[in-house]
Amino acid sequence: MPRVETIADLFVEEPMQWGVRGDPHLWRAMRNYFTAVPLPTHLAELEEKIAQAFLVLSGQPLSTPEMFYVARFAHGGMSSGYISPSFWRERALPLLRDRYSAQDLTDF
């Protein structure tokens, strides 16, 4: 993975699998949301920023137990517009944590 300087850089390569059809659209919205946000020096801060962005962009907290609908992420298909918080907690966040941890943060 190339050098990561912003949080958006962690979102450049998309996951191989998604939860439901709205998840890729939320992923891309997060990438845009974090375009100018520098990579934090602590993992806990990164996780907090991602949780805040999830709430801002989807209207629901990351802790929401069930998938939910967001009209702006509806682009066709049976589960279009639906977001899977469990995908974000169990797959996306661990992936982003791994990408973050792979960085040499000594230059920051």
Residue, then its C-alpha position, 0 to 999 in steps of 0.5 A: m500500500p502506498r504511503v498514507e497521509t490522510i484518512a481518505d487514503l485508507f479508503v482508496e482500495e475497496p473491500m472485496q465483499w460488502g454487507v449490502r448494496g448501500d455499503p460501497h456508496l457509504w465507503r466512497a462517501m467516507r473517502n470523500y469526507f476524509t479527503a483533507v483530514p490528516l491521518p491521526t497519530h493514534l488508532a483510537e482517534l482514527e476509530e472515533k473519527i470513522a464512527q463520527a463520519f458514519l453517523v454524519l453520513s448515514g444518520q445512524p450510529l455505528s452501534t445500530p444493531e440492524m441494517f437501515y435505509v439511507a435514500r442517498f445511497a439507493h442506486g438500484g437493486m433489492s437492498s439498494g440504499y441499505i447500510s449494514p452496521s455489522f459489516w462496518r464493525e466486523r469487516a470494514l473497521p478491522l480492514l481500516r485498522d490493519r491498513y492504519s497499523a501497517q503505516d510507519l507513523t514516526d514521520f507524523 
